[in-house]
Amino acid sequence: MARAPIPTRESVPEQYRAVFDEVVQERGGPPVGGPGSVTLNSPELAKRANHFSAYLRQGSGLPAKVQELAMLVTARELDCQYIWNAHAASGRGEGLSDALVDAMRDKGDLPSLAPDEAAVVNLGRDFYRTHRVSDASYQAAVDQFGVHGLTNLVNLMGYYALLAFNANTFMIDLPADRTEPELPV
């Protein structure tokens, strides 16, 4: 059960209600759940995060498959049920194999990976597990994505770590209509 109620216009400080209205309009309606509902408790934060997210998702130049894998690595390494369940099916739809997604979920041995997949997984695992990135993981990622792409990849993973921090702290409820099994944690 979520720790905080879904924010409403009346629940945010009065000086931020115009920004709340702006964010709700941009999103096409009031929040119903997810990390976006948490950030909307601070409307200015939500507004700025939405612009950052839009760039990372639509303007970064990273292929959708790479983006989804980066989100799944982040979700798995941070044990974030919400992000995992929001992106596992999407990742499969963008071309990630069932064997890869299932092995990541279950913390099993990964199947043979394409070079771009290995670069994302190794980069994320290095950082989340050691708080550093090895020279080998860095170079493999640069070889796959270039410095520009790697910069966008690192920031995408960092943004999803921020979302995971919110989802796990506020215990965001999983959607009722989810299709993926929960992460074993």
Backbone as a chain_set.jsonl record, in Angstrom:
{"seq": "MARAPIPTRESVPEQYRAVFDEVVQERGGPPVGGPGSVTLNSPELAKRANHFSAYLRQGSGLPAKVQELAMLVTARELDCQYIWNAHAASGRGEGLSDALVDAMRDKGDLPSLAPDEAAVVNLGRDFYRTHRVSDASYQAAVDQFGVHGLTNLVNLMGYYALLAFNANTFMIDLPADRTEPELPV", "coords": {"N": [[0.838, -1.18, 0.0], [0.538, 2.178, -0.832], [2.488, 4.777, 0.631], [1.941, 7.485, 0.64], [-0.781, 9.623, -0.157], [-2.29, 10.089, -3.423], [-1.36, 13.086, -4.95], [-3.271, 16.096, -4.872], [-4.644, 19.097, -6.269], [-5.32, 20.699, -4.121], [-3.757, 19.64, -2.118], [-1.14, 20.447, -2.416], [1.273, 23.039, -1.681], [-0.035, 26.339, -1.764], [1.298, 28.282, -3.382], [2.309, 26.746, -5.425], [0.281, 25.771, -6.967], [-0.491, 26.665, -9.526], [1.592, 25.676, -11.097], [1.197, 22.978, -10.59], [-1.263, 22.662, -11.92], [-0.389, 23.148, -14.539], [1.392, 20.98, -14.984], [-0.375, 18.821, -14.722], [-2.042, 19.343, -16.89], [-0.182, 19.086, -19.024], [0.353, 16.367, -18.781], [-2.043, 15.327, -19.464], [-4.063, 14.82, -17.673], [-5.064, 14.267, -14.219], [-2.829, 12.756, -11.772], [-2.68, 9.186, -11.369], [-1.199, 7.272, -10.22], [2.048, 5.722, -9.758], [5.563, 6.773, -10.136], [5.423, 9.411, -11.06], [3.235, 10.447, -9.757], [4.191, 10.741, -7.214], [6.284, 12.647, -7.501], [4.759, 14.822, -8.176], [3.883, 15.861, -5.809], [5.627, 17.831, -5.322], [5.302, 20.202, -7.31], [6.966, 21.871, -8.993], [9.327, 20.402, -9.117], [8.295, 18.113, -10.409], [7.586, 19.221, -12.888], [10.093, 19.962, -13.953], [11.381, 17.48, -13.95], [9.784, 16.1, -15.775], [10.454, 17.322, -18.206], [13.146, 16.607, -18.441], [12.889, 13.817, -18.514], [11.431, 13.549, -20.912], [13.336, 14.372, -22.809], [15.313, 12.366, -22.426], [13.895, 10.058, -23.133], [12.805, 10.587, -25.718], [14.591, 12.206, -27.143], [17.245, 11.464, -26.914], [18.511, 9.782, -28.696], [19.13, 7.156, -28.232], [18.474, 3.746, -28.952], [15.213, 2.273, -28.557], [15.182, -0.322, -27.48], [17.62, -0.417, -26.094], [17.178, 1.616, -24.236], [15.025, 0.494, -22.765], [16.298, -1.784, -21.714], [18.222, -0.556, -20.093], [16.536, 0.611, -18.195], [15.447, -1.694, -17.076], [17.735, -2.963, -16.006], [18.366, -1.095, -14.049], [16.003, -1.194, -12.486], [16.081, -3.881, -11.628], [18.555, -4.027, -10.241], [18.067, -2.237, -8.205], [15.951, -3.34, -6.968], [13.295, -2.576, -7.661], [10.052, -2.882, -7.814], [7.941, -1.494, -9.118], [9.046, -0.098, -11.378], [10.188, -2.252, -12.709], [7.896, -3.771, -13.364], [6.617, -1.932, -14.953], [8.217, -1.856, -17.194], [9.171, -4.366, -18.113], [7.534, -5.864, -19.929], [7.473, -3.982, -21.995], [10.163, -3.936, -22.696], [10.453, -6.518, -23.712], [8.791, -6.208, -25.897], [10.296, -4.442, -27.392], [12.327, -5.963, -28.307], [14.023, -7.318, -26.53], [15.078, -10.438, -25.381], [12.982, -13.072, -24.097], [14.387, -14.861, -22.527], [16.51, -13.296, -21.558], [15.165, -11.226, -20.101], [13.726, -12.753, -18.227], [15.845, -14.095, -16.901], [17.209, -11.919, -15.8], [15.217, -10.954, -14.069], [15.01, -13.116, -12.263], [17.525, -13.193, -11.216], [19.311, -14.91, -12.421], [21.669, -16.812, -14.445], [22.72, -15.014, -17.233], [21.656, -15.14, -20.641], [23.51, -15.509, -23.746], [24.626, -12.386, -24.827], [23.997, -9.659, -27.057], [26.447, -7.296, -28.264], [25.661, -4.575, -27.664], [23.716, -4.976, -25.7], [25.221, -6.303, -23.706], [26.981, -4.244, -23.055], [25.272, -2.36, -21.819], [24.203, -3.834, -19.634], [26.567, -4.566, -18.208], [27.694, -2.044, -17.625], [25.664, -0.911, -15.985], [25.452, -2.831, -13.898], [28.094, -2.747, -12.882], [28.183, -0.08, -11.866], [25.94, 0.087, -10.056], [26.539, -1.919, -8.261], [29.174, -1.487, -7.364], [29.582, 1.188, -7.275], [31.177, 2.413, -9.033], [32.543, 2.423, -12.39], [34.074, 0.056, -14.322], [37.1, 0.198, -16.297], [36.937, -1.479, -18.524], [34.142, -1.874, -18.847], [33.338, 0.754, -19.274], [34.738, 1.358, -21.676], [33.612, -0.524, -23.444], [30.987, 0.422, -23.533], [31.376, 2.99, -24.617], [32.363, 2.199, -27.1], [30.068, 1.065, -28.18], [28.091, 3.107, -28.074], [29.219, 5.633, -28.321], [30.59, 8.682, -26.908], [28.652, 10.677, -26.555], [26.245, 9.172, -26.669], [26.713, 7.425, -24.514], [26.765, 9.252, -22.41], [24.084, 10.04, -22.415], [22.924, 7.537, -21.868], [23.948, 6.942, -19.29], [22.752, 9.02, -17.85], [20.064, 8.419, -18.27], [19.866, 5.999, -16.853], [20.478, 7.005, -14.329], [18.308, 8.723, -13.962], [16.217, 6.866, -13.858], [17.017, 5.556, -11.572], [16.483, 7.555, -9.726], [13.676, 7.585, -9.99], [13.182, 5.002, -9.047], [14.03, 5.281, -6.415], [12.055, 6.989, -5.457], [9.762, 5.359, -5.945], [10.29, 3.102, -4.335], [10.644, 4.267, -1.796], [8.186, 5.562, -1.278], [6.552, 3.445, -1.554], [5.007, 2.726, -3.897], [2.045, 1.549, -5.33], [1.636, -1.39, -7.315], [0.316, -1.588, -10.634], [-2.987, -2.865, -11.149], [-3.477, -4.276, -13.455], [-1.138, -5.508, -14.339], [1.256, -7.447, -16.217], [3.533, -8.864, -15.766], [5.4, -11.092, -13.641], [6.117, -10.453, -10.158], [9.232, -9.078, -8.964], [11.547, -11.289, -7.478], [12.498, -10.545, -4.326]], "CA": [[0.0, 0.0, 0.0], [1.325, 3.407, -0.965], [2.653, 5.526, 1.879], [1.413, 8.846, 0.518], [-1.915, 9.679, -1.075], [-2.092, 10.755, -4.71], [-1.505, 14.529, -4.709], [-4.348, 16.859, -5.512], [-4.35, 20.535, -6.326], [-5.48, 21.249, -2.771], [-2.778, 19.088, -1.181], [0.169, 21.064, -2.599], [1.291, 24.425, -1.199], [-0.788, 27.251, -2.639], [2.143, 28.964, -4.361], [2.67, 25.81, -6.496], [-0.919, 25.219, -7.609], [-0.484, 26.962, -10.97], [2.514, 24.711, -11.701], [0.472, 21.709, -10.511], [-2.225, 22.672, -13.032], [0.382, 23.052, -15.785], [1.881, 19.605, -15.116], [-1.54, 17.959, -14.967], [-2.467, 19.583, -18.275], [0.825, 18.468, -19.898], [0.224, 14.904, -18.686], [-3.336, 14.919, -19.981], [-4.989, 14.512, -16.601], [-4.468, 14.162, -12.882], [-2.095, 11.504, -11.558], [-3.418, 8.049, -10.826], [-0.235, 6.4, -9.557], [3.388, 5.717, -10.327], [6.505, 7.763, -9.613], [4.974, 10.759, -11.4], [2.315, 10.934, -8.73], [5.006, 11.147, -6.067], [6.98, 13.898, -7.767], [3.792, 15.916, -8.26], [3.774, 16.496, -4.493], [6.459, 19.015, -5.493], [4.992, 20.472, -8.719], [8.095, 22.393, -9.771], [10.181, 19.236, -9.359], [7.632, 17.304, -11.426], [7.686, 19.925, -14.169], [11.474, 19.859, -14.44], [11.657, 16.063, -14.215], [9.083, 15.718, -17.002], [11.236, 17.793, -19.353], [14.334, 15.756, -18.486], [12.428, 12.507, -18.97], [11.063, 13.635, -22.331], [14.569, 14.36, -23.59], [15.956, 11.06, -22.346], [13.098, 9.034, -23.826], [12.535, 10.881, -27.128], [15.603, 13.003, -27.817], [18.611, 11.038, -26.62], [19.075, 9.017, -29.8], [19.34, 5.758, -27.857], [17.393, 2.872, -29.415], [14.225, 1.92, -27.526], [15.613, -1.568, -26.83], [18.69, -0.05, -25.164], [16.541, 2.35, -23.143], [14.272, -0.439, -21.923], [17.248, -2.608, -20.971], [18.793, 0.298, -19.041], [15.514, 0.734, -17.154], [15.324, -2.985, -16.393], [18.929, -3.155, -15.181], [18.19, -0.225, -12.889], [14.931, -1.743, -11.654], [16.517, -5.131, -10.993], [19.636, -3.775, -9.292], [17.522, -1.483, -7.072], [14.772, -4.087, -6.5], [12.131, -1.704, -7.8], [8.919, -3.603, -8.408], [7.128, -0.659, -10.003], [9.72, 0.124, -12.664], [10.285, -3.549, -13.379], [6.599, -4.14, -13.945], [6.261, -0.955, -15.981], [9.086, -1.924, -18.373], [9.548, -5.709, -18.579], [6.786, -6.181, -21.158], [7.943, -3.044, -23.021], [11.468, -4.411, -23.137], [10.215, -7.67, -24.588], [8.218, -5.666, -27.124], [11.34, -3.741, -28.155], [13.29, -6.924, -28.83], [14.792, -8.051, -25.525], [14.597, -11.824, -25.359], [12.349, -13.563, -22.879], [15.43, -15.48, -21.708], [17.238, -12.22, -20.878], [14.292, -10.565, -19.124], [13.44, -13.7, -17.147], [17.068, -14.327, -16.128], [17.446, -10.725, -14.983], [14.22, -10.938, -13.001], [15.28, -14.17, -11.288], [18.94, -13.117, -10.858], [19.95, -16.112, -12.936], [22.717, -16.634, -15.445], [22.193, -14.364, -18.42], [21.983, -15.792, -21.905], [24.466, -14.789, -24.57], [24.113, -11.048, -25.098], [24.547, -8.853, -28.142], [27.396, -6.328, -27.688], [25.001, -3.413, -27.06], [23.077, -5.434, -24.46], [26.275, -6.545, -22.713], [27.508, -2.948, -22.619], [24.306, -1.761, -20.888], [24.14, -4.645, -18.413], [27.826, -4.465, -17.457], [27.797, -0.682, -17.105], [24.734, -0.754, -14.865], [25.836, -3.685, -12.769], [29.301, -2.174, -12.275], [27.905, 1.105, -11.07], [25.033, -0.151, -8.936], [27.129, -2.845, -7.292], [30.449, -1.034, -6.806], [29.555, 2.648, -7.292], [32.198, 2.787, -10.016], [32.45, 1.705, -13.659], [35.406, -0.407, -14.706], [37.601, 0.67, -17.593], [36.424, -2.366, -19.575], [32.721, -1.568, -19.064], [33.292, 2.087, -19.871], [35.176, 1.309, -23.069], [32.606, -1.265, -24.22], [29.843, 1.315, -23.727], [31.793, 4.014, -25.581], [32.438, 1.541, -28.407], [28.705, 0.826, -28.661], [27.193, 4.266, -28.109], [29.94, 6.894, -28.394], [30.558, 9.438, -25.647], [27.335, 11.323, -26.475], [25.256, 8.151, -26.312], [26.992, 6.959, -23.156], [26.305, 10.299, -21.495], [22.623, 9.913, -22.326], [22.625, 6.267, -21.206], [24.232, 7.095, -17.854], [21.734, 9.888, -17.257], [18.807, 7.66, -18.266], [19.918, 5.082, -15.71], [20.394, 7.826, -13.127], [16.926, 9.189, -13.823], [15.399, 5.74, -13.393], [17.38, 5.332, -10.169], [15.685, 8.545, -8.996], [12.298, 7.083, -9.95], [13.16, 3.841, -8.163], [14.13, 5.793, -5.049], [10.701, 7.444, -5.137], [8.828, 4.224, -5.921], [10.569, 2.257, -3.181], [10.438, 5.026, -0.56], [6.761, 5.822, -1.084], [5.866, 2.164, -1.721], [3.991, 2.912, -4.929], [1.312, 0.326, -5.654], [1.718, -1.908, -8.671], [-0.986, -1.534, -11.305], [-3.762, -4.102, -11.051], [-3.488, -4.978, -14.74], [0.221, -5.832, -14.766], [1.382, -8.729, -16.894], [4.79, -9.501, -15.38], [5.507, -11.511, -12.238], [6.907, -9.553, -9.31], [10.641, -9.413, -8.751], [11.85, -11.94, -6.197], [13.414, -9.71, -3.534]], "C": [[0.886, 1.247, 0.0], [1.351, 4.17, 0.353], [2.038, 6.916, 1.826], [0.233, 8.825, -0.444], [-1.513, 10.352, -2.394], [-2.29, 12.252, -4.476], [-2.692, 15.11, -5.479], [-3.924, 18.322, -5.527], [-4.379, 21.137, -4.918], [-4.406, 20.754, -1.795], [-1.382, 19.692, -1.342], [0.131, 22.496, -2.077], [0.688, 25.374, -2.241], [0.071, 27.893, -3.722], [2.551, 28.058, -5.528], [1.46, 25.278, -7.263], [-0.98, 25.521, -9.101], [0.449, 25.99, -11.698], [1.887, 23.319, -11.676], [-0.493, 21.608, -11.691], [-1.52, 22.485, -14.368], [0.861, 21.615, -16.027], [0.733, 18.658, -15.413], [-2.023, 18.122, -16.403], [-1.489, 18.934, -19.259], [0.685, 16.953, -19.927], [-1.119, 14.404, -19.231], [-4.333, 14.489, -18.919], [-4.281, 14.389, -15.269], [-3.767, 12.819, -12.7], [-3.003, 10.42, -10.995], [-2.491, 7.085, -10.093], [1.121, 6.542, -10.209], [4.276, 6.8, -9.758], [6.108, 9.201, -9.939], [3.993, 11.321, -10.396], [3.077, 11.388, -7.495], [5.65, 12.501, -6.342], [6.023, 15.075, -7.841], [3.463, 16.513, -6.894], [4.636, 17.757, -4.442], [6.325, 19.421, -6.96], [6.152, 21.007, -9.55], [9.083, 21.274, -10.08], [9.588, 18.378, -10.471], [7.766, 17.935, -12.805], [9.086, 19.757, -14.768], [11.834, 18.408, -14.773], [10.985, 15.611, -15.505], [9.858, 16.146, -18.245], [12.497, 16.944, -19.54], [13.971, 14.378, -19.03], [12.097, 12.517, -20.459], [12.307, 13.637, -23.209], [15.178, 12.961, -23.601], [15.21, 10.01, -23.159], [12.942, 9.315, -25.317], [13.672, 11.59, -27.855], [17.025, 12.515, -27.675], [19.289, 10.312, -27.772], [19.371, 7.567, -29.456], [18.182, 4.911, -28.385], [16.473, 2.471, -28.254], [14.63, 0.652, -26.779], [16.682, -1.278, -25.778], [18.102, 0.702, -23.967], [15.82, 1.399, -22.194], [15.204, -1.327, -21.109], [17.875, -1.802, -19.842], [17.809, 0.448, -17.885], [15.384, -0.567, -16.363], [16.545, -3.291, -15.525], [18.793, -2.331, -13.906], [17.136, -0.794, -11.939], [15.389, -2.99, -10.916], [17.574, -4.868, -9.931], [19.142, -3.031, -8.048], [16.254, -2.126, -6.514], [13.503, -3.248, -6.547], [11.022, -2.422, -8.564], [8.189, -2.754, -9.43], [7.791, -0.487, -11.366], [9.875, -1.194, -13.409], [8.974, -3.875, -14.089], [6.133, -3.15, -15.007], [7.052, -1.172, -17.27], [9.446, -3.322, -18.856], [8.829, -6.064, -19.879], [7.22, -5.26, -22.303], [9.289, -3.487, -23.574], [11.34, -5.607, -24.063], [9.694, -7.178, -25.938], [9.235, -4.956, -27.999], [12.464, -4.674, -28.601], [14.191, -7.59, -27.81], [14.215, -9.459, -25.431], [13.93, -12.154, -24.036], [13.404, -14.15, -21.943], [16.209, -14.423, -20.924], [16.382, -11.601, -19.783], [14.027, -11.5, -17.94], [14.672, -13.961, -16.275], [17.408, -13.123, -15.26], [16.492, -10.707, -13.799], [14.6, -11.902, -11.881], [16.719, -14.189, -10.781], [19.679, -14.39, -11.249], [21.069, -15.777, -13.889], [22.092, -16.042, -16.696], [22.548, -15.163, -19.664], [23.067, -15.001, -22.63], [23.85, -13.454, -24.977], [24.771, -10.445, -26.329], [25.481, -7.812, -27.514], [26.725, -5.102, -27.058], [24.317, -3.79, -25.752], [24.114, -5.652, -23.362], [26.831, -5.229, -22.177], [26.581, -2.306, -21.587], [24.297, -2.519, -19.563], [25.411, -4.47, -17.584], [28.03, -3.079, -16.863], [26.918, -0.517, -15.863], [25.127, -1.581, -13.658], [27.098, -3.161, -12.098], [28.932, -1.029, -11.346], [27.04, 0.803, -9.848], [25.644, -1.05, -7.865], [28.407, -2.325, -6.641], [30.547, 0.485, -6.687], [30.662, 3.226, -8.168], [31.899, 2.02, -11.303], [33.867, 1.334, -14.065], [35.81, 0.174, -16.055], [37.025, -0.175, -18.729], [34.956, -2.063, -19.874], [32.548, -0.204, -19.717], [33.632, 2.022, -21.356], [34.168, 0.565, -23.943], [31.4, -0.385, -24.507], [30.173, 2.43, -24.713], [31.846, 3.415, -26.987], [31.046, 1.342, -29.007], [27.935, 2.109, -28.935], [27.888, 5.603, -28.336], [29.813, 7.637, -27.065], [29.208, 10.127, -25.469], [26.276, 10.312, -26.033], [25.458, 7.631, -24.903], [26.539, 7.989, -22.132], [24.79, 10.218, -21.319], [22.214, 8.626, -21.614], [22.822, 6.37, -19.696], [23.151, 7.949, -17.192], [20.352, 9.246, -17.277], [18.774, 6.708, -17.075], [19.825, 5.859, -14.393], [18.985, 8.337, -12.882], [16.022, 8.058, -13.327], [15.78, 5.31, -11.981], [16.616, 6.314, -9.274], [14.235, 8.074, -8.878], [12.178, 5.882, -9.018], [13.238, 4.267, -6.696], [12.752, 6.26, -4.59], [9.741, 6.27, -4.986], [9.037, 3.367, -4.681], [10.341, 2.983, -1.854], [8.955, 5.195, -0.255], [5.903, 4.579, -1.272], [4.69, 2.276, -2.697], [3.362, 1.571, -5.276], [1.545, -0.085, -7.096], [0.347, -1.81, -9.323], [-1.687, -2.893, -11.236], [-3.669, -4.932, -12.32], [-2.096, -5.368, -15.228], [0.281, -7.246, -15.331], [2.623, -9.499, -16.456], [4.741, -9.964, -13.923], [6.35, -10.505, -11.449], [8.349, -10.025, -9.248], [10.77, -10.214, -7.464], [12.877, -11.082, -5.459], [13.499, -10.235, -2.114]], "O": [[1.858, 1.337, 0.75], [0.366, 4.203, 1.09], [1.656, 7.466, 2.859], [0.246, 8.092, -1.432], [-0.526, 11.083, -2.46], [-3.283, 12.651, -3.867], [-3.044, 14.665, -6.572], [-2.96, 18.715, -4.869], [-3.553, 21.985, -4.58], [-4.172, 21.381, -0.762], [-0.521, 19.472, -0.49], [-0.938, 23.107, -2.036], [0.891, 25.21, -3.444], [-0.375, 28.035, -4.86], [3.086, 28.549, -6.522], [1.613, 24.414, -8.126], [-1.48, 24.698, -9.869], [0.131, 25.532, -12.795], [2.029, 22.561, -12.635], [-0.535, 20.589, -12.379], [-1.999, 21.748, -15.23], [0.749, 21.097, -17.138], [0.858, 17.782, -16.269], [-2.376, 17.14, -17.056], [-1.916, 18.301, -20.225], [0.875, 16.326, -20.969], [-1.306, 13.204, -19.433], [-5.343, 13.859, -19.235], [-3.052, 14.406, -15.199], [-4.079, 11.854, -13.398], [-3.95, 10.689, -10.257], [-2.962, 6.173, -9.413], [1.32, 7.371, -11.097], [3.819, 7.649, -8.993], [6.421, 10.115, -9.177], [3.923, 12.534, -10.201], [2.653, 12.317, -6.807], [5.573, 13.405, -5.51], [6.425, 16.212, -7.596], [2.828, 17.565, -6.823], [4.404, 18.642, -3.62], [7.153, 19.024, -7.78], [6.3, 20.622, -10.71], [9.617, 21.207, -11.188], [10.307, 17.96, -11.379], [8.033, 17.238, -13.783], [9.232, 19.448, -15.951], [12.514, 18.146, -15.766], [11.558, 14.82, -16.254], [9.908, 15.407, -19.229], [12.866, 16.608, -20.665], [14.66, 13.841, -19.898], [12.453, 11.586, -21.181], [12.332, 12.974, -24.245], [15.518, 12.434, -24.66], [15.831, 9.164, -23.803], [12.946, 8.377, -26.115], [13.707, 11.572, -29.085], [17.934, 13.1, -28.264], [20.517, 10.237, -27.817], [19.824, 6.817, -30.321], [17.025, 5.317, -28.276], [16.916, 2.349, -27.112], [14.439, 0.565, -25.566], [16.643, -1.842, -24.684], [18.483, 0.454, -22.823], [15.98, 1.481, -20.976], [14.933, -1.597, -19.939], [18.043, -2.321, -18.738], [18.21, 0.414, -16.721], [15.231, -0.55, -15.142], [16.401, -3.823, -14.425], [19.076, -2.819, -12.812], [17.356, -0.865, -10.73], [15.122, -3.146, -9.725], [17.502, -5.425, -8.836], [19.718, -3.169, -6.968], [15.564, -1.531, -5.686], [12.732, -3.216, -5.588], [11.06, -2.548, -9.788], [7.849, -3.244, -10.507], [7.156, -0.71, -12.397], [9.708, -1.235, -14.628], [8.961, -4.211, -15.273], [5.332, -3.504, -15.872], [6.621, -0.727, -18.334], [9.997, -3.446, -19.95], [9.465, -6.519, -20.83], [7.323, -5.7, -23.448], [9.525, -3.421, -24.78], [12.033, -5.697, -25.076], [10.105, -7.669, -26.989], [9.06, -4.874, -29.214], [13.44, -4.229, -29.204], [15.061, -8.37, -28.197], [12.998, -9.637, -25.407], [14.267, -11.593, -22.993], [13.337, -13.969, -20.728], [16.531, -14.631, -19.754], [16.838, -11.468, -18.648], [14.097, -11.079, -16.786], [14.56, -14.04, -15.052], [17.843, -13.279, -14.119], [16.905, -10.473, -12.663], [14.525, -11.558, -10.701], [17.102, -15.076, -10.018], [20.544, -14.882, -10.524], [21.383, -14.609, -14.116], [21.056, -16.514, -17.164], [23.607, -15.786, -19.734], [23.485, -13.941, -22.165], [22.701, -13.395, -25.416], [25.945, -10.687, -26.607], [25.317, -7.479, -26.341], [27.179, -4.633, -26.014], [24.333, -3.012, -24.799], [23.912, -5.235, -22.222], [27.119, -5.112, -20.986], [27.053, -1.766, -20.587], [24.375, -1.911, -18.496], [25.332, -4.248, -16.376], [28.487, -2.95, -15.727], [27.378, -0.043, -14.824], [25.134, -1.087, -12.53], [27.172, -3.13, -10.87], [29.323, -1.013, -10.179], [27.367, 1.215, -8.735], [25.294, -0.943, -6.69], [28.703, -2.673, -5.498], [31.478, 1.008, -6.075], [31.024, 4.396, -8.041], [31.101, 1.083, -11.305], [34.749, 2.19, -14.143], [34.964, 0.587, -16.848], [36.666, 0.359, -19.779], [34.568, -2.002, -21.041], [31.713, -0.03, -20.604], [32.907, 2.563, -22.192], [33.9, 0.986, -25.068], [30.844, -0.436, -25.604], [29.343, 2.781, -25.552], [31.422, 4.051, -27.951], [30.877, 1.443, -30.222], [27.204, 2.194, -29.922], [27.214, 6.616, -28.525], [29.019, 7.255, -26.205], [28.673, 10.162, -24.361], [25.501, 10.584, -25.117], [24.491, 7.417, -24.173], [25.984, 7.627, -21.094], [24.282, 10.316, -20.202], [21.258, 8.626, -20.838], [21.97, 5.939, -18.92], [22.69, 7.632, -16.095], [19.545, 9.506, -16.385], [17.768, 6.623, -16.371], [19.166, 5.414, -13.453], [18.518, 8.381, -11.744], [15.161, 8.275, -12.474], [14.948, 4.753, -11.263], [16.157, 5.945, -8.193], [13.636, 8.152, -7.805], [11.195, 5.752, -8.288], [12.582, 3.675, -5.839], [12.33, 5.965, -3.472], [8.993, 6.196, -4.011], [8.069, 2.95, -4.045], [9.89, 2.368, -0.888], [8.518, 4.997, 0.879], [4.679, 4.641, -1.163], [3.547, 1.964, -2.364], [4.062, 0.581, -5.488], [1.641, 0.758, -7.988], [-0.673, -1.935, -8.646], [-1.038, -3.938, -11.263], [-3.771, -6.158, -12.27], [-1.9, -5.541, -16.431], [-0.518, -8.115, -14.981], [2.741, -10.687, -16.756], [4.123, -9.317, -13.078], [7.187, -9.801, -12.013], [8.649, -11.201, -9.451], [10.162, -9.855, -6.456], [14.003, -10.919, -5.929], [14.218, -9.671, -1.29]]}, "num_chains": 1, "name": "protein.A"}
